[in-house]
Amino acid sequence: MPSIELRTRQSLALTPRLQQSVRLLQLSALEFQQELRTALDTNPFLEYDSSEAEDVALAGTTPADGEDANVSAADTLAAVEPDGLPAENSASDTLESAGQDDMPADFSGDYGSRSSARQNGDADGSDPAEWARSQPTLREQLHDALRLYRLDDRDRAVARFIIEALDEDGYMRQSLADLADSVDLEPTLTEEELLVALRLVQSLDRPGLGARSLSECLALQINALPANTPGRDVARQIAEHHLERLARREQAELQKQIGCSAEELRVACALVRKLDPKPGNCYGRAEDNYVVPDVIVRQARNKWVVSINPAVQPRARIHRMYAQLFAQSAGASRSPLAQQLQEARWLIRNAQQRFDTIQRVAECIVAHQKAFFQYGEIALKPMVLRDVADELGLHESTISRATGNKYMATPRGIFEFKHFFPRELGTESGGTCSAAAVRALLKEMIAAENTRDPLSDVTLAKMLADQGVLVARRTVAKYRHLMKVPPAELRRQL
């Protein structure tokens, strides 16, 4: 028989402010900026902060003496909070506090100043702009090389059309006839002119650029080799006519078709395998040139100092006049605008707490991995998220969100936070080392190997074992693949 009964149970529910805080913490720098712009566009109680702090940030400096760029926003928030509005949910106060101590007094806000760096005993390269390595793109490199040639205006324009028609791999995928139809020149452009310009572009930089097929790309690279290169003639025949047989490893059929000895074929095949099928990949790519770091790490008076990148700090504050007028209006607490003012206050506070948490996590990482900043990859120590969570008194999930899609600018380059959490490997002595340190050792061993007799994965595993690091051959192969190092047979040079 149906009945009605009352049951009491407890459940954990996140308040709207907590949900927003968790969501903001896991956003990347670019996603957070987009979130902030959306809030500025939709919430009338938020305004863009065009104070002097913004000009300081745009100039590449941080507020002096550890002053927080968002202090004015916090002060504005405290000044305009009306008494008649609903109080903050007490459950929101349970969010882990992320308060930070002030920056050291010896920290100079102008991290781009070389003179102040020398006065404070800083390491060279304190300007983050110098840490990012920017490679020219394929088209930039070819346009620069084209300027060295004395050409008339028409020939130079045709060569530029060819350069712009190349894809990211360096190939001319579009037919010359279609390209001629798409170019508006007087008199009409002919295929013969395009072919002459294509030959010029193919000679501007790396051999193989401007090829219309894989066969032509490899043939251009072979033709650029010295005439006395062993196996050059046989390799050209393979590249021009027998690439499919080479891919199927039909050695006997290749030897029969070309009419060469087994040794000549072996040398030629090794030569073809060393060629670059995508020469355009050796250049920078425009979409991958920049990463916006969340924090900046630099050395000041023999100490590693962590600061939030001013370029990613929120430039928003409560609109003082709107908030005061709303507080003075009748029935403000029951107005739909009350929720928007509440959301504006939450956004300012949660944004500040987001950056405080990121800075605390970054400082903990730097303290644990101090040897990395002195000696490089080989000095990375094993570390897990739980180590940081226990030290900061935060939940492990909070550390995971604070390290996901976050980047750190250091004198050694820009690294993702996750880079500083390599897994632990055992050693023969019973100690531990990090997987990143093992990869650094492998890189040194491979760089010092004899190119005529490269080290196999088994040999590399034995050499690591001689140094007390116990790893399997398949682990060496996995790390070698992650470092984009080809196997021993492809590294061999005759």
DASULBEL-V896207 format. One record per backbone hydrogen bond with DSSP energy under -1.0 kcal/mol. NH is the residue of the N-H (numbers start at 1). CO is the residue of the C=O. Records with the same first field share a line. If there is no record, write none. Layout:
NH = CO + CO
//
This chain:
19 = 15
20 = 16
21 = 17
22 = 18
23 = 19
24 = 20
25 = 21
26 = 22
32 = 28
33 = 29
34 = 30
35 = 31
36 = 32
37 = 33
38 = 34
39 = 35
40 = 36
41 = 37
42 = 38
43 = 39
46 = 43
47 = 317
49 = 315
54 = 51
56 = 52
57 = 53
58 = 54
59 = 55
60 = 57
61 = 56
62 = 109
67 = 64
71 = 68
74 = 70
75 = 71
76 = 72
77 = 73
78 = 74
79 = 75
80 = 76
92 = 89
93 = 90
94 = 91
95 = 92
107 = 104
111 = 109
113 = 110
117 = 113
118 = 114
119 = 115
120 = 116
122 = 117
130 = 127
132 = 128
141 = 137
142 = 138
143 = 139
144 = 140
145 = 141
146 = 142
147 = 143
148 = 145
149 = 146
156 = 152
157 = 153
158 = 154
159 = 155
160 = 156
161 = 157
162 = 158
163 = 159
164 = 160
165 = 161
166 = 163
167 = 171
170 = 167
172 = 211
179 = 175
180 = 176
181 = 177
182 = 178
194 = 190
195 = 191
196 = 192
197 = 193
198 = 194
199 = 195
200 = 196
201 = 197
202 = 198
203 = 200
204 = 201
209 = 206
210 = 170
211 = 208
217 = 213
218 = 214
219 = 215
220 = 216
221 = 217
222 = 218
223 = 219
224 = 220
225 = 222
229 = 226
232 = 229
235 = 231
236 = 232
237 = 233
238 = 234
239 = 235
240 = 236
241 = 237
242 = 238
246 = 242
247 = 243
248 = 244
249 = 246
250 = 245
251 = 249
254 = 250
255 = 251
256 = 252
257 = 253
258 = 254
259 = 255
265 = 261
266 = 262
267 = 263
268 = 264
269 = 265
270 = 266
271 = 267
272 = 268
273 = 269
275 = 272
280 = 169
281 = 278
282 = 279
283 = 280
284 = 136
288 = 285
294 = 407
295 = 407
296 = 307
297 = 409
298 = 305
300 = 303
301 = 120
305 = 298
307 = 296
309 = 294
312 = 309
317 = 47
319 = 45
323 = 319
324 = 320
325 = 321
326 = 322
327 = 323
328 = 324
335 = 332
338 = 335
341 = 337
342 = 338
343 = 339
344 = 340
345 = 341
346 = 342
347 = 343
348 = 344
349 = 345
350 = 346
351 = 347
352 = 348
353 = 349
354 = 350
355 = 351
356 = 352
357 = 353
358 = 354
359 = 355
360 = 356
361 = 357
362 = 358
363 = 359
364 = 360
365 = 361
366 = 362
367 = 363
368 = 364
369 = 365
375 = 371
376 = 372
379 = 376
380 = 377
383 = 422
389 = 385
390 = 386
391 = 387
392 = 388
393 = 389
394 = 389
399 = 395
400 = 396
401 = 397
402 = 398
403 = 399
404 = 400
406 = 403
408 = 415
409 = 295
410 = 413
413 = 410
415 = 408
417 = 406
419 = 416
420 = 417
421 = 418
425 = 433
427 = 431
428 = 468
430 = 427
433 = 425
435 = 423
438 = 434
439 = 435
440 = 436
441 = 437
442 = 438
443 = 439
444 = 440
445 = 441
446 = 442
447 = 443
448 = 444
453 = 450
460 = 456
461 = 457
462 = 458
463 = 459
464 = 460
465 = 461
466 = 462
468 = 465
469 = 464
470 = 426
476 = 472
477 = 473
478 = 474
479 = 475
480 = 476
481 = 477
482 = 478
483 = 479
484 = 481
485 = 480
493 = 451
//
